[in-house]
Amino acid sequence: MFEQIERVPGDAILGLIEAFNKDTNPQKVDLGVGVYRDAKGTTPVMRAVKEAEAILLENETTKSYIGSHGDPRYADVVLPLVLGSGSPVLADNRASLTQSPGGTGALRLAADFVHTQLPGKGIWVSTPTWPNHLGIFEAAGLKIGKYPYVDENNRLDFAGMLDAIREIPEGDVVVLHACCHNPSGFDLSKEQWHQVLAVVQERHLLPLVDFAYQGFGDGLDDDAYGVRLLAENLDELLITSSCSKNFGLYRERTGALIAIARNNEQMENVRSQMAIVARENYSNPPAHGAAVVREILESAELAAHWQEELTEMRDRINGLRREFVSALEPYGLSDRYAFIAEQRGMFSYTGLTPEQVDRLRDEFGIYMVRSGRANVAGLASDNLPYVAKAIAAVQ
């Protein structure tokens, strides 16, 4: 039977990894893969994570299942991290957390929940959005619509976004990026979040907020502004949270789906369905990453160490953005690319065309996604002049 199976193209980003590894150019630069990197080009294990793992190694007594909703103590620390320790939503017991295999697993849980419990509802994503959003939602059987987010001049198209959301059918799901928009790096201001809230209320939409980069934009609380605004002003909300970036737990697959309902009774109804969705997907989530997060956030000392490290990572990325714009100044390109310093998170929608990206790869060994999305964390002080010169050469 397998002779009927056709080969399909591999993942574009994974293909970039293979091509980069084969490249013999000693000055090659990887701006494609979406992981944090330090000045040495490595993705480090955070010091707080190492300390938490040492505690777990000493004290862990079982490898038994943790249940479809995951570790309750993980929920107890992640809910206030996302919603705020003084959240009225938590005080009213309106929120439920289901631990998931990363933010990607949380998105699949959300998609399957919408498909089974809200039949016929469409789901709307930004243009552009994280490419895997489309694959996940399509695989779950959802009808996907799109709203504009970045215009032809490579700037945030907030007016176009708002106009399009006003036309979404009532009751549909709209996917919003909480911060560090992937792939563009363009985030909404506080004032713009309030305008989005008003339209969501007017159209009776269900927001699904993808919160994969808390702490990588302007800070843990600042990055959560839009999430908390929606949570405190809407009866119903879905949030997908990830610990991959802010705890550096990429391979441990540590995330969560948070559901907010009108009241506690409805929340318990939703929670019961989430358990079934999780059970039918993977039964139980992996335990180790959640245990690490729990150990860190339950300890005032470890939590302080973690926040210091997260600040270092965020400051490094934001500093690289400013340095990158400065490095383009000798070529008369600093004004054209000034927006890069204003973007947030690891990614930047550079505005480079696919043809320019191809030239950067073929002539200079600089790798990024053909859409022009670059991982700023792949830059370093010693390669910035080379990258800037190469970008000038392909203009």
C-alpha positions, 0 to 999 in steps of 0.5 A, spaced: 500 500 500 505 504 501 507 505 493 501 510 493 504 515 498 507 521 495 513 524 497 512 532 500 517 537 501 520 538 507 519 543 513 522 550 510 525 552 516 528 545 518 531 545 511 534 551 512 538 547 518 540 542 513 543 547 508 546 551 513 550 545 516 552 543 509 555 550 508 562 551 508 563 559 508 566 560 515 562 567 515 555 563 515 550 566 519 543 562 521 538 567 522 532 562 520 531 557 526 526 560 531 530 559 538 534 564 542 541 564 542 547 567 546 553 571 543 556 565 542 551 562 538 548 557 543 542 556 546 543 555 553 540 552 559 538 557 564 542 557 570 535 557 574 533 551 570 539 547 572 538 549 579 531 546 579 533 540 575 538 538 581 532 539 586 528 534 582 533 529 581 534 529 589 527 529 590 523 526 585 520 519 587 515 517 581 515 517 574 507 515 574 502 519 570 500 526 572 493 526 569 490 529 562 490 536 565 497 535 568 500 537 574 496 542 578 502 545 582 504 547 575 497 550 574 497 554 580 504 558 578 502 559 571 495 561 571 498 567 575 504 568 571 499 569 565 493 573 568 497 576 574 497 574 581 491 579 583 487 577 577 479 578 578 478 572 573 482 567 578 479 570 584 472 568 581 475 561 579 473 562 572 480 560 569 482 552 567 489 550 565 490 544 561 498 542 561 500 541 554 506 538 550 508 545 548 505 551 546 504 547 539 500 542 543 496 547 546 494 550 540 492 543 537 487 542 544 484 549 542 483 547 535 480 540 537 476 543 542 473 549 537 471 543 532 468 539 537 464 543 541 463 549 537 461 546 530 461 550 524 465 556 527 471 559 523 478 561 525 481 567 523 489 568 523 493 574 521 497 575 515 502 573 516 502 569 522 506 563 524 506 558 518 504 552 523 497 555 525 495 554 518 497 546 519 494 545 526 487 549 524 487 545 518 488 538 521 483 539 526 478 541 520 477 548 522 475 553 516 481 558 516 480 566 514 485 571 514 485 578 516 491 583 514 496 585 519 502 587 515 502 592 509 505 592 503 510 597 506 512 592 511 509 596 517 503 594 522 496 595 518 492 596 524 487 600 520 486 594 516 486 589 521 481 592 525 476 593 519 477 586 517 475 583 524 469 588 524 467 583 518 468 576 521 462 573 522 459 573 530 461 567 534 467 566 530 474 565 533 480 570 532 487 568 533 491 574 536 498 574 538 499 577 545 506 580 544 512 579 539 508 577 533 511 571 529 513 572 524 513 580 524 515 583 530 510 588 530 506 588 536 499 592 538 500 598 543 495 598 549 491 603 546 490 598 540 489 593 544 483 597 547 480 598 540 481 590 539 477 589 545 471 593 543 471 590 536 471 583 539 465 585 544 461 588 538 462 582 534 461 577 540 468 573 537 472 568 541 479 570 542 484 565 542 491 568 544 497 565 542 502 567 548 508 564 546 513 569 548 512 572 555 518 576 557 521 577 551 518 583 549 518 589 554 517 584 560 513 579 564 507 584 566 508 589 560 507 583 555 501 580 558 497 587 557 493 585 552 491 578 555 489 581 561 485 586 558 481 581 554 481 576 560 478 581 565 473 584 560 470 578 556 466 572 559 470 567 554 477 567 552 482 561 550 490 562 551 495 558 549 502 559 553 509 556 552 515 555 556 519 554 551 522 561 550 522 564 557 524 558 560 529 555 555 525 549 555 524 547 547 525 540 547 521 539 554 515 541 550 512 545 556 505 549 555 498 550 557 491 551 554 488 556 559 480 557 558 476 562 561 468 562 562 463 566 564 462 563 571 465 557 575 460 552 573 461 553 565 468 553 567 468 546 570 464 544 564 469 546 559 474 543 563 471 536 563 471 537 555 478 539 555 480 533 559 477 528 553 480 532 548 487 531 551 486 524 552 484 523 545 490 527 543 496 524 547 493 522 554 498 525 559 503 531 557 510 530 559 512 532 566 519 534 566 519 541 564 512 543 568 516 540 574 522 545 572 517 551 571 514 549 578 520 548 582 522 555 579 516 559 580 515 556 587 521 558 590 522 566 591 530 565 590 529 561 583 524 565 581 528 572 582 534 568 578 530 566 572 527 573 572 534 576 572 536 571 566 530 572 562 531 580 562 538 579 560 536 575 554 530 580 552 535 586 553 540 582 548 535 581 543 533 589 544 540 591 544 541 587 537 535 590 534 538 597 535 545 595 533 543 592 527 540 599 525 546 602 526 550 598 522 546 599 516 547 607 517 554 607 513 550 604 507 544 609 508 539 604 510 538 606 517 532 610 516 529 604 511 530 599 517 529 603 523 522 599 524 527 593 526 529 597 533 521 598 534 519 591 533 519 586 539 521 579 540 526 574 536 523 575 530 523 581 525 519 581 518 525 585 514 521 586 508 527 583 504 524 579 498 525 572 496 530 574 491 534 578 496 534 572 501 536 567 496 542 572 494 544 573 501 544 565 502 548 563 496 553 569 496 554 570 503 552 564 507 546 568 511 540 564 512 533 566 513 526 564 511 524 566 504 519 571 507 524 575 510 523 573 517 529 573 521 531 571 528 534 577 531 537 572 536 542 569 531 546 576 530 552 578 534 556 584 535 562 580 531 557 578 525 553 584 525 558 588 520 558 582 515 550 582 515 549 589 514 554 589 508 551 583 505 544 586 506 546 593 502 549 589 497 543 585 495 538 592 495 
